[in-house]
């Protein structure tokens, strides 16, 4: 049975924490915060691009003629 990859990573991280310096921990925290910000920004940009694409398709579409 395959173990949860995240659980394995967390276990390895907890093993390394006592060996790490304060600077190592600080760098890891900064990296994780920045990665989350980048991921959030990319999600927002993709959402905005999809919205603009749909709006453009509606503008270019031939709307039905109502009699």
C-alpha angles and dihedrals in degrees: 000000000000116000123226107272093212091053090051091050092049091049090052090047092052089051091054098045096080090051095048126095122234089254091054091052092046091051092049092051092048091049093051093048092049092047091053091049092050092048091050092048093050091050091052092048092050091048091050092047092051091049092051091047092054092047091051091050090053092049092051096043122101104245117215117262113242116211 
